[in-house]
Amino acid sequence: MFRMHSPTRDILFIQALRAIGVLCVTWAHLAVSFPSEYHLDALPLVTGVRFFVTGPLGIIQDFGWMGVCLFFLVSGFVIAHVADRHTAVSFLVKRLLRIYPPLWGAILVALLLDPALRAAGIAKILLGMSLLNYFTVPQTVLLGVAWTLVIEISFYALIFLFFRLRHDPLMMIALELLFVWAMIVMRNDWGDHFFLFAAVCAYLPYLITGQIFYHGIFKRTIHPAVTVLLLAGAFAILLFGLTTIHTQFLPLNHSYLLSFGYACFLFLVLLSLRPKRLPAWIAYLADVSYPLYLLHGTVGWWVFLFVLPFAGTAAAALVAFAGSVLAGDLLHRTVELPSVRLGNRVTRKFRSLAVDPLQSGV
């Protein structure tokens, strides 16, 4: 059975990547990390995947980081498309409404399920809901996956900063890379808070790579030779960030770049294939990918612990995934979709062109 969301093939390509990304992340947490936290024996399937796939290929974090990389590439690609079709006001408003309401809903669920989080106090909870907690020392983490969202928001801010250049993608991307390079260079100049900001900026080239894919490969508004140079520049700045800030992820046996390379390869393969239709379950997972990403670490953890005494590890992980999907579906229907519709209504008079289906996800 197959399901079509749009007459265009572009949305299906992006949807497939969203589904793969969320499957990678949920696999890493529900099937691998949760059993490990309780010192349970690894599932036979996990052992097999490690022996035959992730081990030989050097894929770190049991596909978790690769899934995040897919989300980053998709976001850079989609944002390049969205920015080209909106005013600065409509772009910023819609992106903030796309990220924050589901995040707030997921944090409220986390607070409900974990009394220890409520002990942090209202001030720290509000700070966490703004994502500004990732620029403070010490950090108060309310949602484990939210560190990636502060990178998303920072990318939106960077696009907004150079928004007037959106019709000159070469200049825009070059200035973005220059900005990231400057932040990394100045990482130690203005105290701990700025260092944390620089650490976030060091991740931005992952998203900028998706932006380069959009303009250089998909739209072909940048010459192929220049596209290669921009990709080389993004890689160089990624390497600079790894050698100066995120040094623990530089060695080949614990490499951010290696898994990112696999994510780029998969992205480009699906970009070239651009499937005409998707299985219904892939399309569905793509639809709920953002809320599922937000909730699987809290709802999934709670369900896993509830089921574990009555069933084996495999059953607990499977039920935890099912529970996370159901919770994600509820958040999608009650919060995510209404916030997207609100963004469409609020920004209607600011939009320069009609809404495109590629906007529908992070």
Order of alpha helices (4+ residues) and beta strands (2+ residues): beta-alpha-alpha-alpha-alpha-alpha-alpha-alpha-alpha-alpha-alpha-alpha-alpha-alpha-beta-alpha-alpha-alpha-alpha-alpha
